[in-house]
Amino acid sequence: MKTKTFLLICLFVGIGFTQLSAQNGKDGNGAVSYEITWDGYYVDVPVYCGTVVIDRLRGTADIHIVEHYKGGVFIGQNVTYRAEVVGLLTDEVFEVKDSFKYIAGENIGVGHCNLKGDKGTHYVLSYIWDGATDTFKFLKAVCP
């Protein structure tokens, strides 16, 4: 029994090291993938239709991040957010799918967000995040 347990542990450790080395690639090229949960996603974020705030959103997101490296240097990341948020003014519950691509050399990120509410409301947003000023610019917003 001890021998089988020892062999299984060696097998799992070997698989783990194989996966880690495969992600780093030769000469520091490759990608690293991980997942986190973020309670601060959509912390009282205003939703605009034109210039009027029609709702404020709050919730928690599960986030999948893939970081890309070239020559051992971080060059960017792709981030996928899945969340359920609540409209604080409407009590509507939204399913959120948000994809974001960060380009390290330019210190900007481009994103697309789709929010579907349980009462039929549907928002679609395209945005740019400026890392130098930590600000968002919404390129396009489609609201009811």
C-alpha positions as CSV (number, residue, x, y, z in Angstrom):
1,M,0.0,0.0,0.0
2,K,2.8,2.4,0.9
3,T,4.6,1.6,-2.4
4,K,1.4,2.3,-4.4
5,T,0.9,5.6,-2.6
6,F,4.5,6.6,-3.2
7,L,4.3,5.8,-6.9
8,L,1.0,7.7,-7.3
9,I,2.5,10.8,-5.6
10,C,5.6,10.5,-7.9
11,L,3.3,10.3,-10.9
12,F,1.2,13.3,-9.9
13,V,4.3,15.4,-9.1
14,G,5.9,14.4,-12.4
15,I,2.7,15.4,-14.3
16,G,2.7,18.7,-12.5
17,F,6.3,19.5,-13.3
18,T,5.7,18.5,-17.0
19,Q,2.7,20.9,-17.2
20,L,4.7,23.8,-15.6
21,S,7.7,23.4,-17.9
22,A,5.5,23.1,-21.0
23,Q,3.9,26.5,-20.2
24,N,7.2,28.3,-19.9
25,G,8.5,27.1,-23.2
26,K,12.0,27.4,-24.6
27,D,13.9,30.6,-23.8
28,G,11.1,32.0,-21.6
29,N,8.5,31.9,-24.3
30,G,5.0,30.7,-23.7
31,A,1.9,31.3,-21.5
32,V,0.9,30.8,-17.9
33,S,-2.8,30.2,-17.1
34,Y,-4.5,30.6,-13.8
35,E,-7.9,31.4,-12.3
36,I,-9.0,33.7,-9.4
37,T,-12.2,35.0,-7.9
38,W,-12.5,38.8,-7.5
39,D,-15.0,40.3,-5.1
40,G,-14.3,43.8,-6.4
41,Y,-15.6,43.3,-10.0
42,Y,-18.3,45.8,-10.7
43,V,-18.1,47.5,-7.3
44,D,-21.0,50.0,-7.8
45,V,-20.3,50.6,-11.5
46,P,-22.6,53.1,-13.1
47,V,-24.5,52.0,-16.3
48,Y,-25.2,54.9,-18.7
49,C,-27.7,55.3,-21.5
50,G,-26.4,58.4,-23.2
51,T,-25.6,60.7,-20.3
52,V,-28.2,59.3,-17.8
53,V,-27.2,56.7,-15.2
54,I,-29.9,54.0,-15.4
55,D,-28.4,51.4,-13.0
56,R,-25.4,50.7,-10.8
57,L,-23.9,47.2,-10.8
58,R,-22.2,45.2,-8.0
59,G,-21.0,41.6,-7.9
60,T,-18.2,39.0,-7.8
61,A,-16.4,37.5,-10.8
62,D,-14.6,34.3,-11.6
63,I,-11.6,35.2,-13.7
64,H,-9.4,33.2,-16.1
65,I,-6.1,34.8,-16.9
66,V,-3.5,33.7,-19.6
67,E,-0.3,35.7,-19.3
68,H,2.0,35.7,-22.4
69,Y,5.9,35.8,-22.2
70,K,8.5,36.2,-24.9
71,G,12.2,35.9,-24.0
72,G,11.1,35.8,-20.3
73,V,9.5,39.2,-20.6
74,F,5.8,39.8,-19.9
75,I,4.1,41.0,-23.2
76,G,0.4,40.9,-22.3
77,Q,-2.5,38.9,-21.1
78,N,-6.0,37.7,-22.1
79,V,-8.6,37.8,-19.3
80,T,-12.0,36.3,-19.3
81,Y,-14.5,37.3,-16.6
82,R,-17.7,35.4,-15.8
83,A,-19.9,37.0,-13.2
84,E,-23.3,37.5,-11.7
85,V,-23.9,41.1,-10.7
86,V,-27.0,42.9,-9.3
87,G,-28.4,46.2,-10.5
88,L,-28.6,48.3,-7.3
89,L,-31.3,50.6,-8.8
90,T,-33.4,47.9,-10.6
91,D,-32.7,44.7,-8.5
92,E,-32.1,43.0,-11.9
93,V,-29.6,40.1,-11.8
94,F,-27.1,40.2,-14.7
95,E,-25.0,37.4,-16.2
96,V,-21.7,39.0,-17.3
97,K,-19.3,37.8,-19.9
98,D,-16.3,40.1,-20.3
99,S,-13.2,39.5,-22.4
100,F,-10.2,41.8,-22.0
101,K,-6.8,41.8,-23.8
102,Y,-3.9,43.8,-22.2
103,I,-0.9,44.8,-24.3
104,A,2.0,45.5,-21.9
105,G,4.2,47.4,-24.4
106,E,1.4,49.9,-25.0
107,N,0.0,49.8,-21.4
108,I,-3.5,49.6,-22.7
109,G,-6.3,47.0,-22.7
110,V,-9.2,46.5,-25.0
111,G,-12.4,44.8,-23.8
112,H,-15.8,43.7,-24.7
113,C,-18.6,43.1,-22.2
114,N,-22.0,41.4,-22.5
115,L,-24.5,41.7,-19.7
116,K,-27.8,39.8,-19.8
117,G,-30.4,40.6,-17.2
118,D,-33.0,38.2,-15.7
119,K,-35.7,40.8,-16.5
120,G,-34.8,41.1,-20.2
121,T,-32.3,44.0,-20.1
122,H,-29.2,43.5,-22.3
123,Y,-26.1,45.7,-22.3
124,V,-23.2,45.4,-24.8
125,L,-20.1,47.4,-24.1
126,S,-16.8,47.9,-25.9
127,Y,-14.0,49.7,-24.1
128,I,-10.4,50.7,-23.8
129,W,-8.5,50.8,-20.5
130,D,-5.5,53.2,-20.3
131,G,-3.0,51.8,-17.8
132,A,-1.1,55.2,-17.5
133,T,-4.2,57.0,-16.1
134,D,-6.1,53.9,-14.9
135,T,-9.2,55.1,-16.8
136,F,-11.8,53.5,-19.0
137,K,-13.0,54.9,-22.3
138,F,-16.2,53.3,-23.6
139,L,-16.1,53.0,-27.4
140,K,-19.6,51.7,-27.9
141,A,-22.5,51.0,-25.5
142,V,-25.8,49.5,-26.6
143,C,-28.5,49.8,-23.9
144,P,-32.3,49.3,-23.9
